[in-house]
């Protein structure tokens, strides 16, 4: 009889514990009204090497290059939460220039997004360059970004448009040494649209909360500009890329593959 009573007591405790656990699981975290920060760290590299100005990097077909200026435009940043909702950074503050010359000692360029709804996030989407809808707003519709782009050398003229990426340096191959290299790719006004978007899954859930600032480390492999979807050779005219209707879309497509999320830090 004692054994039966003891067994019944254990069973009752297990049932109570199970019910209690289920009750706890059903209580969702209340994040209503909370806002937080998200820090994006862009880290430029060449394959598995660090990017360093003036360093000689090899590419396909016995060509090599050195870079002394590297910048590109990131815009229309939006993140998706675990429920499938998209949160977009305010449009007026949603265009940035990633300038390698402004990298910190770790080689990272930081973007801080403020007033993001507190939630659990699973992926990020952003554009490379400026989309046609924003360009159609005219010079007066660009806000402060137009002046910033102009001061950074990321604008040909308003009629020609923005430079989405700018790489300046030199290249060498079997025939020449240290010849000028200039990749200035962008849309050409409204006649040629080279804007591209990238969607990347986070390596683990990004938990934005009122008192935390998660960090997403995004690596960009600059070698993909030349050896991406399409391999391009400087000797074939890709040492000078500006507004050509054939060359610029190839570079734009290559650039769309150069980003990955390397890791995530939640505070």
N, C-alpha and C positions, 0 to 999 in steps of 0.2 A: 504493500500500500504506500509506504514511504517513497519507494522508487517511482510509483505512478504519479504521486503528488509532485515529486521533484521534476519529473519529465514534463508534466503539465505546466509547471511554473516557468521552466525554460522556454517552452513553446509560447507562452503568453508574453514573456519578455521579448522574444524575437519578433512577435507580431507588433508589439508596441513600438519597438525600435524601428521596424520597417515603416510603419505609418508615420513616425516622427521624421524619418529620413525623407520620405516622399513629400511630406509637408514642407520641409526645408528646401527641397529641390524646386518646388513649385513657386517659391517666392523669388520673383525676378528682381534683379538689381534696378532700383529706380534711378534712371539717369535723366529724367525729364528736367529741362531747363539748364542742364550742365553744358558748358563749352570747354574746349581744351585746345592744346597746340599739337601740331604735327611738324616735326623737323625732318626735312629731306636732305640727305647728304649725297651730293653728286661727286663721284670719285673717278676721274679720268685715268685710263691706263692704255697700254698697248699690249694686247693679248694678256699674258699673265705678268707683264712687267709694269712697274710704275711709269707714269708719264713724267718726263723731265724735259724742260725746254733745252734745245740744243743737242739733245742726244740723238745719235744716229740709229734709226730703226730700219730693219730689213722688211721688205715685202716680197711679193711674188715676182718672178721673171727677172731676178738679179737686180731689182731696183731697191733703193733705200731713200730715206727722207729724214730731214730734221725740221722741227717746228719751233718757231719763236713767237707765235700768236695763235691762240685757240679760244674760240668763243662760240656759243650756240644759244638759240632762243628756245625756252620751254614755256608753254602756255596751256590754258584751258585745263588746269589740273582738277581732277575729280576723283573721289575715292568711293568705293562700294562697301556698304556694311554687310554684316552676316545675314541680313534680311533681304538683301538685293537692292536696297535704296542707294541712290547716287547722291553724294554731297559734293557740290562744286564750290571751289574757292570763288569769292566775289569777283565778277568779271573785270571790274576796274582795277583789281589788284592781281590779275591772273596772267601776267606775262612777265618773264624774268630772263635775264641774260646770265648764263653760266660762263664765267670768265676765269680761265685757268690761272691768270695772273693774280686773282684774288683768293686763291686757295689758301687754307690754313697750313700749319706745319705738317699735318697728316695728309695733305694733298686733297682736301675736301672743300667743296663749295657748298655752303649751307643755305637752304631756303626754309624759313619759318612761316607756317600757315597758322593764322590765329582764328579764334572763334569758330572752331570746328565742333559740330554736334558730338557730344559724348556718345560713343558706341563702340562696338567691335567691328573692325574693318578687315577686309580680306584681299582687296586688290586696288590698284591705282591705274588711272588712265591720264595721259597728258599728250599734248601736241608738240611737234617739233616745228617751230616757226609760228607764223600768224595766219589764221584761217581767212578765207575770202569774206566771210560775213563781217568780221571785225575790220578788214581792210576797206570794205564797202562803206564803213562809217565815215570815211574821209579823214584827212589830217586832223581836223578838230575833234574827231571822235576817238582818238587814240589815247587821250589823257596824257599823263606824264611820260608814258612809255616811249612816245615818239622822240621826245627830247633826249631820253636816256639812250635809245638806239642810235641816234645821230651822234651823240657824244662818244659812243663806244665804237663807232665805225661800222655799225650793223645796218646801215641804210644807204642805198645808192642815191636815191632821191625819192620824193613822195610818188612820182609817177611810176618809177621803176619798182619801188617797194623795198621790203626788208631783206637783209641777208640772214638767212636762217642759221647758217653755220659759216664760220670764217676760220680758215686755216692758212697761215702764211709761213713760209720757210723756204727750204731748198730741197732739191732731189738730185740723186746721182744714179747712173746706170753704166752699162759697159762702154757707152760712148761719150758721156758728159759727166761733169762733176760740179756739184753745188749750183745747179741751175735754179732760177726762181720757181717756186711752187705757190700757187694762190688758188684755193678752193673757196669761192664766194657763192654759195648756192642759196637760192630763195625762189619764191614765186616771182614772176615777171608781171607786175601790175595785176590785172585781172585776166590776162591772156594765157598765162601758164601757171597752173596751181600745183606747187610742190609741197604743200602742207601735208604732213603725215601725222598719224596718231599711233601711240603705243599703249598697250594694256599689259600690265605685269601683275602676277599674283604675289602676294606677300609670302615670305617663307614661314611665317607664323602670324597669328592674329595680332593686329595692331589695336591696342586697347587705349582709346583716347578717353581721358577722364579730366575732371576739373583741375586736379592738382598734379597731373602727370604730363610729360612731354615726350611721347614715343619718338624714336629716331629710326628712319628707314634709310639704309645704306644702299644707294643705287650706283652700280658700277657701269661705266660707259667705256666700251672698247673702241678707241679711235681707229684702230687698224681696220675695222669693219667699213670705214668710209671708202677704203681702197680695195679691200678683199672681203666683201660682204656677199649679198645675193649675186652680184655681178663683180667679177674681178676687172678692175680698170688699170690701165698702164699709163704712166706718165708719158712714155714715148709715143702713145697714140693720141696725144692731145689733151690728156686729163691732168696735165701740169697747170693748166689755166682754165678753170671752170667758173663761168660767170652767169650768162643768161642764155646759153645755148639750149635749144628746145629738145635736143637729144641727150646731151650730157647731164643736164641738171636733174631730170627725173631719175636717172640711174643712180646718181649720188643720193638723192632724197630717199629712194628705196633702200639703199645700203645703210643709210643712217638710221632708218627705222628698226634695224636689227642690232643696234650696238648697245642696248640697255638691258641690264638684268637687276633684279633685287638680290643683293648678296646676303644681307641679314637684317634683322629687326631687333631693336632694343626697346623694351617697355620698362618704364621707371617702376 
